[in-house]
């Protein structure tokens, strides 16, 4: 009997049999990780630890992601990797699955936040009040909430889980995917562990079990859209 984590749903993408090379993994996963981790370290080194989420920050992130897609996707295609092969065919029901997955992810975040608040109440209050600043335009909210989830889920799940699994097995691949995703979000400080970690675990386990990427993308879009909307510019 196969493990539940590896059981694919009907109509979902099947685990790839393509074996990723070490060079490919270092390039496709290592380059984005190095770029975004460097940015995280620079953010953490700033005296003012509040995160300034403005149009320039979101635009720079989207530009980096677009450049990475342009550079890496042709290489992956030549190596036999196709986005459709790892995502499953999109279905209207993926919207409802994604909404449910978002709710589960938010529940996991809520539990983690309650534990954090009880363990370190003063620290939690500081994070809650002072963590995010700035404002976003509607264009950046929409662009960030659509493109960023597509980029991240195809990278960390669609590519990362499958490529790593071809070398180290599915369970270790899931762990490594979560670790890398959390690492590039360490610019958020403690929230990388209180928010990003539990959400990443939920989404990674869902993908590993179902092999359906689109519900995860939908859940991520909802999460980013609501988060960015809270930082929308207020016009007089």
Secondary structure as the mmCIF struct_conf table of DSSP 4:
data_model
#
loop_
_struct_conf.conf_type_id
_struct_conf.id
_struct_conf.beg_label_comp_id
_struct_conf.beg_label_asym_id
_struct_conf.beg_label_seq_id
_struct_conf.end_label_comp_id
_struct_conf.end_label_asym_id
_struct_conf.end_label_seq_id
HELX_RH_3T_P HELX_RH_3T_P1 UNK A 4 UNK A 6
HELX_LH_PP_P HELX_LH_PP_P1 UNK A 8 UNK A 9
TURN_TY1_P TURN_TY1_P1 UNK A 10 UNK A 11
BEND BEND1 UNK A 12 UNK A 12
HELX_LH_PP_P HELX_LH_PP_P2 UNK A 13 UNK A 16
HELX_LH_PP_P HELX_LH_PP_P3 UNK A 18 UNK A 21
HELX_RH_AL_P HELX_RH_AL_P1 UNK A 22 UNK A 28
TURN_TY1_P TURN_TY1_P2 UNK A 29 UNK A 29
HELX_RH_AL_P HELX_RH_AL_P2 UNK A 30 UNK A 45
BEND BEND2 UNK A 46 UNK A 48
BEND BEND3 UNK A 50 UNK A 50
STRN STRN1 UNK A 51 UNK A 52
HELX_RH_AL_P HELX_RH_AL_P3 UNK A 55 UNK A 78
TURN_TY1_P TURN_TY1_P3 UNK A 79 UNK A 80
HELX_RH_AL_P HELX_RH_AL_P4 UNK A 83 UNK A 87
TURN_TY1_P TURN_TY1_P4 UNK A 92 UNK A 92
HELX_RH_AL_P HELX_RH_AL_P5 UNK A 93 UNK A 119
HELX_RH_AL_P HELX_RH_AL_P6 UNK A 121 UNK A 130
BEND BEND4 UNK A 131 UNK A 131
STRN STRN2 UNK A 132 UNK A 133
STRN STRN3 UNK A 136 UNK A 136
HELX_RH_AL_P HELX_RH_AL_P7 UNK A 138 UNK A 153
HELX_RH_PI_P HELX_RH_PI_P1 UNK A 154 UNK A 159
HELX_RH_AL_P HELX_RH_AL_P8 UNK A 160 UNK A 168
HELX_RH_AL_P HELX_RH_AL_P9 UNK A 170 UNK A 184
TURN_TY1_P TURN_TY1_P5 UNK A 185 UNK A 185
HELX_RH_3T_P HELX_RH_3T_P2 UNK A 186 UNK A 188
TURN_TY1_P TURN_TY1_P6 UNK A 189 UNK A 190
HELX_RH_AL_P HELX_RH_AL_P10 UNK A 191 UNK A 191
HELX_RH_PI_P HELX_RH_PI_P2 UNK A 192 UNK A 196
HELX_RH_AL_P HELX_RH_AL_P11 UNK A 197 UNK A 210
HELX_RH_AL_P HELX_RH_AL_P12 UNK A 214 UNK A 229
TURN_TY1_P TURN_TY1_P7 UNK A 230 UNK A 231
STRN STRN4 UNK A 232 UNK A 232
HELX_LH_PP_P HELX_LH_PP_P4 UNK A 233 UNK A 235
#
